[in-house]
């Protein structure tokens, strides 16, 4: 199964590598919000100042308290509240937040991973937000938009708010520019995997190493080539993001078999790393050490620039599958109000500021102007580090702009595209939307079968999807064991839930 089976590791990998939905903490303040939109609280402090505890996964930079104090100067005036920012390391996030929630520890606002969202709702750990949104969330509604807000509904209730970032993804291939130039590769002509086949042969013949590397440590080659909606976990999918809402077993489709056959062919020709199935190295490290040329990836505007920075060498990217918004792309990073809180109204008011107040957004993203960044001469929304300071020496390095509310209000760090957020906004609007956008599967009714099928997938998926084994022999065995473990029962349950969801949404 794709990484949803390893919820914790997926979350931590996303945090540790800062491979966010928005690829870095650069922004130019797009049109999805304004500095003072939506809060109905008074603009002057009066009476009691409430204290809000806010938890998010990530590092705790040296100057976090300074930034917190700067935020509180604003929030005391606007919503009569102070915030306490609590960062929890990625490795401890799931365990620590579960402990906080079950022990009723003070917690007023928290990051919510899409992979954990439905489970948190079923455990009644999150407050329903619809009434609070109507009362205090005008800035959120404007920034996110009704279509993407609806994608986070569970049983017709909103329990978390997606952050504003890339809400969709297209799938393509990222390549080293030096070798693209060396072999005169026309990237615009690479439209299909057949076209990529010829490119891989050219690089393999010329350089000698296996050119196609995994997209990440512990990932298969097909995790970033999705011609279907995974419907959360990949156990029962929606081909073409529609298929008349008919859920099918991915592993029995001809498309899946054809992809495995291609990967096996590439493996035997030396286009794929022989140890791809056990790879623990990032694609950037492999590229830096001259052990790779290209990798498949889910992409969005600015992706090639982001990856070039990570790899330390120029990369170029080309699209193979068009942009699609699915539940997973929208709900990957969200914010919710835990049931522990006694300050629902104030928590929602602060959350609204995270989506509508440019000063709050940039304090969270970049820190304090003059200390952690300065305005650049390259544009009103472009910033750079102060003299003598860089990303490694600043007292506030929080590359989580994709996480903190509305990234379209964030400044752009010099060297990135100043228009990135306007381009991202258009990308979100233009992306195709899966027919199942907003659907979330609850595996509780088939939890025994779910565990058994998950174990089978863990055993077979990696070797098959790295070309390491012959699909003619292994795929039938894989399918047989899936059926014995109960995959058909899971798919039937998912189909039942999907039809019920569609009927409920059509009736609205």
C-alpha positions in Angstrom: 0.0 0.0 0.0 1.1 3.5 -0.6 2.4 5.4 2.4 -1.0 5.8 4.1 -0.2 2.5 5.7 2.7 4.1 7.5 0.9 7.2 8.7 3.5 8.1 11.3 6.5 7.7 9.0 4.8 9.6 6.2 4.0 12.5 8.4 7.5 12.6 9.8 9.2 12.3 6.4 7.1 15.2 5.2 8.2 17.3 8.1 11.8 16.3 8.3 12.4 16.8 4.6 10.2 19.9 4.5 8.7 18.5 1.4 5.5 20.4 1.9 2.5 20.7 -0.1 3.9 24.1 -1.2 7.5 23.3 -1.6 9.2 25.7 0.7 8.3 28.8 2.6 8.2 31.3 -0.2 5.2 33.4 -1.1 4.1 36.7 -2.5 0.8 37.4 -0.9 -1.8 36.2 -3.4 -5.4 37.3 -3.7 -7.0 34.7 -1.4 -7.2 36.9 1.6 -6.4 40.3 2.9 -4.6 41.6 6.0 -7.6 42.1 8.2 -10.4 40.0 6.8 -13.1 38.3 8.8 -12.5 38.7 12.5 -15.6 40.0 14.3 -13.7 40.7 17.5 -13.1 44.2 18.6 -9.9 46.0 17.6 -8.9 47.2 21.1 -8.2 45.0 24.1 -10.8 45.0 26.8 -11.3 42.7 29.7 -9.7 39.3 30.1 -6.9 38.1 27.8 -7.3 34.4 27.0 -4.4 32.0 26.6 -4.4 29.7 23.6 -2.1 26.6 23.3 -1.3 25.8 19.7 0.5 22.6 18.7 2.2 21.8 15.4 4.9 19.2 14.3 8.4 20.4 13.6 11.5 21.9 15.1 11.6 24.6 17.8 13.8 27.4 16.5 15.9 29.5 18.9 13.8 32.6 18.5 10.3 31.0 18.7 9.5 32.9 21.9 10.4 36.2 20.3 8.1 35.5 17.4 5.4 34.4 19.7 5.7 37.7 21.6 5.4 39.6 18.4 2.3 37.7 17.4 0.7 38.3 20.8 1.1 42.1 20.4 -1.3 41.7 17.5 -3.7 39.1 18.9 -4.1 41.0 22.2 -5.4 43.9 20.2 -7.5 42.0 17.7 -9.0 39.1 19.5 -8.0 39.6 23.2 -5.9 36.5 23.3 -2.3 35.4 23.6 -0.9 32.3 21.9 1.6 29.8 23.1 3.2 28.0 20.2 4.1 24.4 21.0 6.3 22.6 18.5 6.5 18.8 18.8 9.2 16.9 17.0 8.0 14.8 14.1 9.2 11.6 15.7 7.0 12.3 18.8 4.0 14.0 17.1 1.5 11.1 17.0 2.4 9.8 20.4 2.5 13.2 22.2 -0.7 14.6 20.6 -2.6 11.3 21.4 -1.4 11.6 25.0 -2.5 15.3 25.2 -5.9 14.5 23.7 -6.6 11.5 25.9 -5.4 13.1 29.1 -7.5 16.3 28.5 -4.3 18.4 28.5 -4.8 22.0 27.6 -4.8 22.2 23.8 -6.8 24.8 21.8 -5.7 24.5 18.2 -3.6 21.9 16.4 -2.3 20.8 13.1 -4.2 17.8 11.6 -2.7 15.4 9.1 -5.1 14.2 6.5 -3.8 10.6 7.1 -5.0 10.8 10.7 -8.1 13.0 10.1 -10.9 10.4 9.8 -9.6 8.5 12.8 -9.6 11.7 14.9 -13.1 12.4 13.9 -14.3 8.9 14.7 -12.7 9.2 18.1 -14.5 12.5 18.6 -11.2 14.3 19.2 -12.1 17.4 17.1 -14.8 20.0 17.5 -17.3 20.5 14.6 -16.5 23.8 13.0 -19.4 24.8 10.8 -21.1 27.2 13.3 -17.8 28.7 14.3 -16.9 29.2 10.7 -20.1 31.1 10.1 -19.5 33.2 13.1 -15.7 33.9 13.0 -14.3 32.4 9.8 -15.1 34.8 7.0 -11.4 35.1 6.2 -11.0 31.3 6.1 -14.0 30.9 3.7 -12.6 33.5 1.4 -9.1 32.1 1.4 -9.9 28.4 1.1 -13.1 28.5 -1.0 -16.2 26.5 -0.6 -15.1 23.7 -3.0 -12.0 22.9 -1.1 -13.6 23.4 2.3 -16.2 20.8 1.4 -13.4 18.3 0.7 -12.7 18.2 4.5 -16.3 17.4 5.5 -16.9 14.1 7.3 -20.6 13.0 7.4 -21.5 16.5 6.2 -19.6 18.3 9.1 -16.3 20.2 8.9 -13.8 19.2 11.6 -10.6 20.7 10.1 -9.6 23.5 7.7 -7.1 22.8 4.9 -4.2 25.1 4.7 -4.0 27.3 1.5 -1.3 25.9 -0.7 -1.3 23.6 -3.7 -4.6 21.7 -3.5 -3.8 19.5 -6.5 -0.9 17.6 -8.0 0.2 16.6 -11.5 2.6 13.7 -12.0 5.7 13.9 -14.1 9.5 13.4 -14.2 12.2 15.5 -12.7 15.6 15.4 -14.5 19.2 16.8 -14.1 19.5 19.8 -16.4 23.3 19.2 -17.0 22.5 15.8 -18.6 19.4 17.1 -20.4 21.7 19.7 -22.0 24.5 17.2 -22.6 22.3 14.8 -24.6 20.2 17.5 -26.2 17.0 16.0 -24.7 13.8 17.9 -25.7 11.9 17.8 -22.4 8.8 19.2 -24.2 8.6 16.0 -26.2 8.4 13.8 -23.1 4.6 13.2 -22.8 4.4 9.5 -21.9 6.4 6.7 -20.3 7.2 5.5 -23.8 8.9 8.9 -24.5 10.8 8.5 -21.1 12.0 5.1 -22.2 14.1 6.6 -24.9 15.5 9.2 -22.6 16.5 6.7 -20.0 18.3 4.6 -22.7 20.2 7.6 -23.9 21.4 8.5 -20.4 22.2 4.9 -19.4 24.2 4.3 -22.6 26.1 7.6 -22.1 26.7 7.6 -18.3 26.7 4.0 -17.3 24.6 4.3 -14.2 20.9 3.5 -13.7 19.2 6.8 -14.5 15.8 6.4 -12.9 15.9 6.6 -9.1 13.1 6.3 -6.5 11.2 9.4 -5.5 12.2 9.0 -1.9 13.7 6.6 0.6 11.4 3.6 1.0 9.2 4.6 -2.0 8.3 2.6 -5.0 8.4 3.9 -8.6 4.6 4.0 -8.8 3.8 6.1 -5.7 4.2 9.2 -7.8 2.5 8.1 -10.9 -1.2 8.0 -10.1 -3.7 7.5 -12.9 -6.5 7.0 -10.3 -7.9 8.3 -7.1 -6.5 6.2 -4.3 -9.6 6.9 -2.2 -7.4 7.4 0.8 -5.4 4.1 1.0 -5.2 2.4 -2.4 -7.3 -0.6 -1.3 -10.0 0.0 -3.9 -9.4 2.9 -6.3 -11.2 5.1 -8.8 -9.5 4.8 -12.2 -9.4 8.1 -14.2 -10.6 9.9 -11.0 -14.2 9.1 -12.1 -15.1 5.6 -13.4 -18.7 6.3 -12.7 -17.8 6.0 -9.0 -17.1 2.3 -9.5 -14.4 1.2 -7.1 -12.0 -1.4 -8.5 -9.0 -3.5 -7.3 -6.0 -1.6 -8.6 -3.9 -4.7 -8.6 -6.2 -6.6 -11.0 -6.3 -3.8 -13.6 -4.6 -4.1 -16.9 -3.0 -0.7 -16.4 -1.3 -1.8 -13.2 0.0 -5.0 -14.9 1.3 -3.0 -17.9 3.2 -0.6 -15.5 4.7 -3.5 -13.7 5.8 -5.1 -17.0 7.4 -1.8 -18.0 9.2 -1.5 -14.7 10.5 -5.0 -15.0 11.8 -4.3 -18.5 13.5 -1.1 -17.3 15.1 -3.1 -14.4 16.5 -5.7 -16.7 17.9 -3.1 -19.0 19.6 -1.3 -16.2 17.5 1.8 -16.2 16.4 1.2 -12.6 18.6 0.9 -9.5 19.1 -2.8 -8.7 18.7 -2.0 -5.0 15.7 0.4 -5.4 13.6 -1.9 -3.3 15.9 -1.4 -0.3 16.9 2.2 -1.0 17.2 4.5 2.1 18.7 7.5 0.3 16.9 10.7 -0.9 16.9 11.4 -4.6 18.8 14.6 -4.0 21.7 12.7 -2.4 21.7 10.2 -5.2 21.9 13.0 -7.8 24.6 14.8 -5.8 26.7 11.7 -5.8 26.2 11.2 -9.6 24.1 8.0 -9.0 20.9 9.1 -10.7 19.4 11.3 -13.4 15.6 11.4 -13.0 12.7 10.5 -10.7 8.9 10.5 -10.9 7.2 13.0 -8.6 3.9 14.7 -7.8 4.4 18.3 -8.8 3.0 21.9 -8.8 4.1 25.3 -9.8 7.7 26.0 -8.7 8.5 22.4 -8.1 11.6 22.3 -10.3 13.1 25.3 -8.5 12.3 23.7 -5.1 13.9 20.4 -6.0 16.9 22.2 -7.5 17.6 23.9 -4.2 17.3 20.6 -2.4 19.6 18.7 -4.8 22.1 21.5 -5.1 22.0 21.4 -8.9 19.6 22.6 -11.5 16.7 20.3 -12.3 14.0 20.5 -14.9 10.5 18.9 -14.8 8.0 17.8 -17.4 4.3 16.7 -17.0 3.2 13.1 -17.7 -0.3 13.2 -16.1 -2.5 16.3 -15.7 -3.2 18.1 -12.4 -5.9 16.6 -10.3 -7.4 17.6 -6.9 -8.3 14.6 -4.7 -9.3 14.4 -1.0 -5.7 13.5 -0.1 -4.2 16.5 -1.9 -6.6 18.9 -0.1 -6.6 17.4 3.4 -2.9 16.6 3.7 -2.3 19.6 5.9 -5.1 21.0 8.0 -6.0 22.7 11.3 -8.6 21.7 13.8 -9.8 22.6 17.3 -9.5 19.7 19.7 -12.3 18.8 22.1 -9.9 19.6 25.0 -10.4 23.3 24.5 -12.6 25.6 26.6 -11.9 28.5 24.2 -13.6 27.4 20.9 -14.5 30.9 19.9 -11.0 32.4 20.5 -9.3 29.4 18.8 -11.4 30.0 15.7 -10.7 33.7 15.8 -7.0 33.0 15.8 -7.3 30.4 13.1 -9.1 33.0 11.0 -6.1 35.3 11.4 -3.9 32.6 10.1 -5.8 32.7 6.9 -6.5 36.4 6.6 -3.9 38.5 8.4 -0.7 38.9 6.4 1.4 40.1 9.4 0.5 37.0 11.4 1.2 34.7 8.4 4.6 36.2 7.8 5.6 36.1 11.5 4.8 32.4 11.6 6.5 31.8 8.3 9.6 34.1 8.4 9.9 35.6 11.9 10.5 39.3 12.7 11.4 41.8 10.0 14.9 43.3 10.5 15.9 40.4 12.7 15.1 37.3 10.6 14.6 38.8 7.2 14.7 42.2 5.4 12.7 43.5 2.5 14.5 43.0 -0.8 14.9 45.5 -3.6 13.4 42.9 -6.0 9.8 43.6 -5.1 7.3 44.5 -2.4 6.7 40.9 -1.5 10.3 39.6 -1.9 12.5 39.2 1.2 16.1 38.1 1.9 18.1 37.3 4.9 19.9 40.1 6.7 23.6 40.6 6.0 25.7 37.8 7.5 22.6 35.6 8.0 21.4 32.6 6.0 19.0 29.7 6.5 21.5 27.9 8.7 22.3 30.7 11.0 19.0 32.6 11.4 17.4 32.3 14.8 14.0 31.5 13.2 14.1 28.8 10.4 10.6 27.5 10.1 10.1 26.2 6.5 6.5 25.2 7.1 4.7 28.0 5.2 2.5 25.2 3.6 1.3 24.4 7.1 0.5 27.8 8.7 -2.8 28.8 7.3 -2.7 30.8 4.1 0.6 30.5 2.3 -0.7 32.8 -0.4 -0.1 35.7 2.0 3.5 34.7 2.6 6.5 36.6 1.3 8.8 35.1 -1.3 12.4 34.5 -0.4 14.8 36.0 -2.9 15.8 33.5 -5.6 12.2 32.1 -5.9 9.6 33.2 -8.4 7.9 36.3 -7.0 4.7 35.3 -8.7 4.6 31.8 -7.3 1.4 32.2 -5.3 -0.7 33.8 -8.1 0.5 30.9 -10.3 -0.4 28.4 -7.5 -3.9 30.0 -7.2 -4.5 29.6 -10.9 -3.2 26.0 -10.7 -5.7 25.2 -8.0 -8.6 26.7 -9.9 -7.6 24.9 -13.2 -7.0 21.5 -11.7 -9.4 18.7 -12.6 -11.3 17.5 -9.5 -11.8 13.9 -8.7 -15.4 12.8 -8.7 -14.7 11.5 -5.2 -13.2 14.8 -3.9 -14.3 15.0 -0.3 -14.9 11.3 0.3 -13.1 9.7 3.2 -13.2 5.9 3.8 -13.8 4.5 7.3 -12.3 1.0 7.5 -13.7 0.2 10.9 -16.4 -2.2 9.6 -13.6 -4.3 7.9 -10.7 -3.7 10.3 -9.7 -7.4 10.5 -9.5 -7.7 6.7 -7.9 -4.3 6.5 -5.0 -5.4 8.7 -4.5 -8.6 6.8 -4.6 -7.0 3.4 -2.2 -4.3 4.5 0.3 -6.9 5.5 0.1 -8.6 2.1 0.6 -5.3 0.3 3.6 -4.5 2.5 5.1 -7.8 1.5 4.5 -7.6 -2.3 4.2 -4.0 -3.4 7.8 -2.9 -3.0 9.5 -5.7 -5.1 6.8 -5.5 -7.8 6.8 -1.7 -8.1 10.6 -1.5 -8.3 10.9 -4.1 -11.1 12.8 -6.4 -8.8 10.6 -9.4 -9.5 8.9 -10.9 -12.5 5.2 -9.7 -12.5 4.2 -12.6 -14.7 5.0 -14.9 -11.8 4.5 -12.7 -8.7 1.5 -10.6 -9.5 -1.0 -13.6 -9.7 0.4 -14.7 -6.3 0.0 -11.2 -4.9 -3.6 -11.0 -6.1 -4.5 -14.5 -4.8 -3.2 -13.6 -1.3 -5.0 -10.3 -1.4 -8.3 -12.1 -2.0 -7.6 -14.6 0.7 -6.9 -11.8 3.1 -10.3 -10.2 2.3 -9.7 -7.4 -0.2 -13.0 -7.9 -2.0 -14.9 -7.4 1.3 -13.0 -4.1 1.8 -13.7 -2.9 -1.7 -17.4 -3.7 -1.3 -17.5 -1.7 1.9 -15.7 1.2 0.3 -18.1 1.1 -2.6 -21.0 1.1 -0.2 -19.6 4.1 1.6 -18.8 6.0 -1.6 -22.3 5.5 -3.0 -23.8 6.7 0.3 -21.5 9.7 0.3 -22.4 10.6 -3.3 -26.1 10.3 -2.6 -25.8 12.5 0.4 -23.9 15.1 -1.5 -26.2 15.0 -4.4 -29.2 15.5 -2.1 -27.8 18.8 -0.7 
